[in-house]
Amino acid sequence: MPHFSAYAAETPDRPAYIMANSGEVVTYSSVRSQIESDCPFVEIVGGQAR
């Protein structure tokens, strides 16, 4: 299985997970956006934070 960032780039609109209680579908692109906004100082390269 490819690294999360590679898979997210290939399939941004696919569900990353579905919230059990609410049924909310969270896509890979929304997870990626949340990561980038929460951690703008972290550069992710091949699964390694620099």
Backbone as a ProteinNet text record, in pm:
[ID]
protein_1_A
[PRIMARY]
MPHFSAYAAETPDRPAYIMANSGEVVTYSSVRSQIESDCPFVEIVGGQAR
[TERTIARY]
84.4	0	89.4	55.6	137	120.7	215.9	210.7	83	32.1	-92.2	-93.2	12.7	13.5	5.4	68.2	60.3	-80.4	-138.4	-273.9	-374.6	-357.2	-446.3	-438.4	-319	-302.1	-369	-366.2	-426.2	-578.1	-630.2	-773.9	-828.6	-821.7	-857.3	-1003.8	-1093	-1235.5	-1288.3	-1201.5	-1243.6	-1249.6	-1335.2	-1343.8	-1216.4	-1162.7	-1049.5	-1103.9	-1215.8	-1286	-1427.6	-1510.9	-1649.9	-1672.9	-1722.1	-1747.3	-1859.5	-1835.3	-1930.5	-2062.6	-2057.1	-2180.4	-2262.9	-2196.5	-2269.3	-2284.2	-2197.4	-2199.2	-2129.4	-2066.2	-1995.8	-1881.2	-1874.4	-1767.4	-1657.3	-1536.2	-1421	-1330	-1305.9	-1225.2	-1076.5	-995.4	-851	-809	-874.9	-837.1	-868.3	-978	-1009	-913.5	-871	-772	-640	-600.2	-475	-479.3	-592	-607.3	-596.5	-658.2	-653.4	-510.8	-439.8	-300.6	-216	-233	-153.4	-185.2	-311.4	-345.5	-302.2	-303.9	-264	-112.6	-41.6	103.6	174.5	160.4	221.4	374.1	431.8	576.8	640	559.7	612.4	606.5	720.4	726.1	727.5	629.1	620.3	684.3	787.3	856.2	868.8	793.9	803.2	775.7	684.5	648.6	738.7	839.8	931.9	907.1	887	874.3	1013.1	1032.6	1163.8	1153.4
-116.9	0	123.8	222.6	343.5	427.7	517.4	609	692.9	737.4	814.3	930	1008.9	1128	1090.9	981.1	936.5	887.2	810.5	759.8	874.2	970	1086.1	1167.7	1180.2	1254.7	1184	1051	973.4	966.1	965.3	945.7	1044.4	1174.5	1274.6	1272.6	1226.5	1229.7	1099.8	1003.5	877.4	893.6	817.9	826.6	776.6	857.9	815.8	738	788.6	718.8	773.1	700.2	738.9	741	853.9	869.1	773.9	695.8	593	651.7	752.3	805.4	888.6	972.6	1065	1015.6	925.2	879.2	976	1080.5	1178.4	1110.5	1136	1081.7	1185.7	1145.7	1235.2	1186.5	1272.7	1234.1	1253.5	1191.1	1206.3	1352	1424.4	1564.4	1649.6	1620	1697.8	1663.2	1539.1	1501	1570.4	1569.3	1633.8	1783.7	1848	1991	2019.8	1933.8	1952.8	1937.6	1839.7	1818.4	1939.7	1989.3	2102.8	2230	2248.7	2370	2360.2	2238.9	2220.6	2219.1	2175.8	2159.7	2224.5	2354.9	2417.5	2416.5	2397.5	2399.8	2262.9	2160	2025.4	1992.2	1955.4	1913	1761	1702.5	1556.7	1510.6	1427.9	1376.5	1226	1152.1	1006.9	948.9	1009.8	958.7	1006.9	1085.8	1136.9	1285	1323.6	1465.5	1525.4	1640.4	1707.6	1827.9
0	0	0	-86.4	-90.1	35.9	56.4	168.8	159.4	272.5	277.9	180	175.8	90.4	-57.3	-96.9	-235.6	-268.2	-179.5	-200.9	-201.9	-112.9	-107	-234.9	-290.8	-414.9	-532	-532.2	-640.5	-629.9	-507.4	-486.2	-382.5	-410.6	-309.7	-265	-349.7	-315.4	-255.3	-236.1	-174.1	-23.3	42.8	189.3	256.4	346.4	428.7	547.8	602.2	709.5	719.8	790.2	813.2	963.3	1012.5	1155.9	1198.1	1301.2	1344.1	1392.5	1476.9	1535.8	1438.9	1359.7	1273.4	1130.4	1088.3	949.7	855.1	910.7	828.6	753.9	623.4	540.2	530.8	565.4	559.9	448.2	349.8	234.3	261.2	175.2	187	169.6	78.7	58.9	181.8	251.6	371.6	485.5	494.6	596.5	566.6	442.2	401.1	432.4	401.3	428.9	578.2	658.5	803.8	856.7	805.5	846.2	810.2	688	642.5	720.6	760.2	834.9	981.4	1037.4	1176.7	1194.2	1093.2	1104.3	985.6	965.9	848.4	851.4	967.9	980.8	957.5	938.9	918.2	770.3	715.8	577.6	574.9	509.4	503	370.9	381.9	265.7	279.7	201	205.9	342.8	416.5	547.3	658.7	627.2	727	750	872.4	904.9	917.8	857.1	865.8	952.9
[MASK]
++++++++++++++++++++++++++++++++++++++++++++++++++

